[in-house]
């Protein structure tokens, strides 16, 4: 009787211990996963923001130089420059040195 009771108690204790352990493990895993996800998201957001800031700065400088060299720019040119990739801005900004007319930059 007593032995059976002890045995059952130990079994139940082990069962409960395993259950609680698994529960806690899952909880901690989810917590860590969320933490890592937020961290990665913030990191990516900062990177993207820096990238966009650099591109805007490059577009702004190119527009200023174009304006100084060729006078008032029409809205289509401004829009084209503002939407351009970093690589495209780089190419256009090099062309400004030798361009005699605005079309020479965007050909």
N, C-alpha and C positions, 0 to 999 in steps of 0.2 A: 503494500500500500504506500508506505512512505517513499520507498525507492521510486515507484511509478510516479508519484507526485513530484518528486525532485526532478526526475527525468523530463516530465512534461513541462515543468517550470523552466528548466534549462533550455529545452526546445523552443518554448514560447519566447524566452529572453533572447535567444540567438536570432529567431525570426524577426522579432521587433527591432533588434539591433541592426540587422541587415537592412530591413525596411527603412529605418531612420537614416542609416548611412547612405543608402541609395538616394533617398529624398534630399538629404543635405548635399550630396555630390551633384545631383541634377541642378539644384538651386544655385550652388556655387558656379557650376558650369555656365548656366544661363546668365548669371550676373557678370561673369568674366567675359562672356561672348558679347553682351550688350556694351560693356565698358570698351572692349576692343573695337567694336563696330563704331561707337561714337568717336573714339580716338581717331580711327581711320577716316571717318567722315569729315571731322574737323580738319585733319591734315590735308585731305584732298581739296576741301573748300578753300583753305589758305593758299595752297599751291595754285589753284585755278584763279583765285583773286589776284595773286601776284602776277600771273601770266597775263591776265586781262589788263591789269594796270600798266604793265610794260608795253603791251600792244597799243593801248590808248595813248600812252606817252609818245610812242614812235609815230603814230598817226598824227598826233597833235603837232609834233615837230615838223613832219613832212608838210602838213597843211600850211604851217607858218612859212616855211621856206618857199613853197609853191606860190603862196600869196605875195611874198616879197619879190619873187623873181618875175611872176607873170601877172600880178594884179589880182583884183577880186575874182574869186573862183565861183563857178556856178554850183548850185546845190547837188547836181548829179556827180560832179567830181568830188565834192566834200563827202557825199554818201559813199562813193566807191572807195575812197581812202579809209573812211571809218570802218568799213566792213571787211577790209583786206586782211589777209593773214600776215603773220610776222615775216614770213619769207618773202611775200609779195612787197610788203613795205620796204624791206631791205633792198630789193632789186630797184624799186622806184626811187628810193633815196640816193642810190648810187648814180642813177641816170640824171638826176637833177643837176649834177656838176657839168655835164656836157650838153644838156638839152638846150636847144635854141627856141623851141616852142613847146607848149604844153603837151601836144600830141606825141612828142618825142619820148616822153616819160611813160606813157600808157600804151605804147604800140605792142 
